[in-house]
């Protein structure tokens, strides 16, 4: 653990707290640890908006049901 702490630039106690799930550890320390172990791309892929099917469904539900162009009164649409 000492080597991991040194490579991340944090103290041994921070790594200990991180391993035990202490919520006071900064997210940046977690991301740095994931980067160190080569797991950072998996996290980025997991939170990418294209992979969020429930978010896409909510966005589709918020969209208007029908979209159309309003015609102006008295406008001549004869080309």
Secondary structure, DSSP 8 states (H G I E B T S, - for coil): -HHHHHHHTS-HHHHHHHHTT-TTS-HHHHHHHHHHTT-HHHHHHHH-GGG-HHHHHHHHHHS-S-------TT-----
